[in-house]
Amino acid sequence: DSGVTQTPKHLITATGQRVTLRCSPRSGDLSVYWYQQSLDQGLQFLIQYYNGEERAKGNILERFSAQQFPDLHSELNLSSLELGDSALYFCASSVKGAGDTQYFGPGTRLTVL
Amino acid sequence: DAKTTQPPSMDCAEGRAANLPCNHSTISGNEYVYWYRQIHSQGPQYIIHGLKNNETNEMASLIITEDRKSSTLILPHATLRDTAVYYCIVRAAVYTSGTYKYIFGTGTRLKVLA
């Protein structure tokens, strides 16, 4: 158990809909990272937040957005969902934002029908 | 960004050492090598990391060549629970934001055989 929690574990929705994935980092960690893992793409970095501020962006679509709240939990919002958005979404956290080890949560499996 | 190359799959007999190679020939001087593993579709689990020197912890050993172009993860006594996909990752600096990002490759699927 890494100490990172993600909800929900599974999410099934329809194309065109909007969903929100939630992540709670390990106690004391200030940085949160979001990754997408689809069958044909492997693990792709989406975005990082550090202490409430966006720190780095990866391959995140404009339909996706994220934020980190004052209590340090983070939410990933996915809108106008397409079939290709079906994937595992992982959150990771680290103590600071630069150079320390990331610890991953159990993931949310999103299925878009 | 430095890329990593790993064999797609390997088998290892239970109780024997599993040696997983990784090539990262374009790695820069300040880029660390990290190893994670993913069992089924669970979240990736941190194993070990290093910069230049060999490292050992309770899970594994990491051997990095002197030129830093390749490394080997060693699981000294593999068990069936070590069956997983193992990712060798270069932690690359994102200079514009002063942070770092992980670049995941396709990993090695290790199967430990009874």
Interface residues (C-beta under 8 A of the other chain):
Chain A: S2 V4 G42 L43 Q44 F45 Q48 Y50 R55 A56 G58 L88 F90 A92 G97 A98 G99 T101 Q102 Y103 F104 G105 P106 G107 R109
Chain B: Y32 Y34 Y36 S41 Q42 G43 P44 Q45 Y46 H49 Y87 R91 V94 S97 G98 T99 Y100 K101 Y102 I103 F104 G105 T106 G107
